[in-house]
Amino acid sequence: MGWYPVLWIMLFTLFDWLCGDTRVSPWGLLDGCFFSHGAPEGMLDSVIDVLGYGTIGLLFQVFSAS
């Protein structure tokens, strides 16, 4: 339980750097959809998974759509 604040800060910093502000970039909306999908489950067991595979998936979606 003590590592979760560190992991959440890392996750927020990474996705804020990748997606940017939702008022400027549409990729922030994709990020919001991604997190709202996992929010009902609490996302407590998948924070590390999102830091790894979620980032790779988001980058793949961004580069394939661009």
Buried (B, 14 or more C-beta within 10 A) or exposed (E): EEEEEEBEEBBEEBBEEBBBEEEEBEBBEBBEEBBEEBEEEEBEEEBEEBBEEBBEEBEEEBEEEE
